[in-house]
Amino acid sequence: MARYEINYLTGNTEYVTADGVEYDADARDYVFTGTNGMGVIALVPTSNVRSVHRQDPEAVTG
């Protein structure tokens, strides 16, 4: 599973762990999904979102 950083227009930040994220144009929100029957993990309305970043732990070196 990947970790997503969601930055809101209010300045708040939230983190969601999910296998994927898709944009639902009809509902105008981001749908974060899991595997193994987990289904929908989170629904995030786009009207309050500044950005969504997928954090890739393999890309981090130290």
VEXDREN-2710 file (C-alpha; in Angstrom, 1 decimal):
% VEXDREN-2710
k/r/px/py/pz
1/MET/0.0/0.0/0.0
2/ALA/1.1/3.5/-0.7
3/ARG/0.8/6.6/1.6
4/TYR/-0.9/9.7/0.2
5/GLU/-0.5/13.2/1.5
6/ILE/-3.6/15.3/1.1
7/ASN/-3.1/19.1/1.4
8/TYR/-6.3/21.1/1.9
9/LEU/-7.0/24.7/1.1
10/THR/-7.4/25.4/4.8
11/GLY/-3.7/24.6/5.3
12/ASN/-4.5/21.2/7.0
13/THR/-2.7/18.0/5.9
14/GLU/-4.0/14.5/6.1
15/TYR/-2.4/11.1/5.3
16/VAL/-4.2/8.1/3.8
17/THR/-2.8/4.7/3.3
18/ALA/-4.3/3.0/0.2
19/ASP/-3.5/0.9/-2.8
20/GLY/-4.8/3.4/-5.2
21/VAL/-6.7/6.6/-5.8
22/GLU/-9.1/7.6/-8.6
23/TYR/-11.0/10.8/-9.4
24/ASP/-14.8/10.3/-9.6
25/ALA/-15.9/13.0/-12.0
26/ASP/-19.6/12.5/-11.3
27/ALA/-19.2/12.8/-7.5
28/ARG/-16.3/15.3/-7.8
29/ASP/-14.2/13.5/-5.2
30/TYR/-11.1/11.4/-4.9
31/VAL/-11.8/7.7/-4.1
32/PHE/-9.0/5.9/-2.2
33/THR/-9.2/2.1/-2.4
34/GLY/-7.6/-0.9/-0.8
35/THR/-7.1/-4.5/-1.8
36/ASN/-8.2/-7.8/-0.4
37/GLY/-11.8/-6.8/-0.1
38/MET/-11.1/-3.5/1.7
39/GLY/-13.0/-1.6/-0.9
40/VAL/-13.2/2.2/-0.4
41/ILE/-10.9/3.5/2.3
42/ALA/-11.7/7.3/2.0
43/LEU/-13.7/9.8/0.0
44/VAL/-12.1/13.2/-0.3
45/PRO/-14.2/16.0/-1.9
46/THR/-12.1/18.0/-4.5
47/SER/-13.7/21.4/-3.5
48/ASN/-11.3/21.6/-0.5
49/VAL/-8.2/19.9/-1.9
50/ARG/-5.1/21.8/-2.9
51/SER/-3.0/18.7/-3.8
52/VAL/-2.6/14.9/-3.4
53/HIS/0.9/13.5/-3.3
54/ARG/1.8/9.8/-3.4
55/GLN/4.7/9.2/-1.1
56/ASP/7.0/6.5/-2.4
57/PRO/9.2/5.0/0.4
58/GLU/11.5/3.3/-2.1
59/ALA/12.5/6.6/-3.6
60/VAL/13.8/7.9/-0.3
61/THR/17.5/7.4/0.3
62/GLY/19.3/8.0/3.5
END
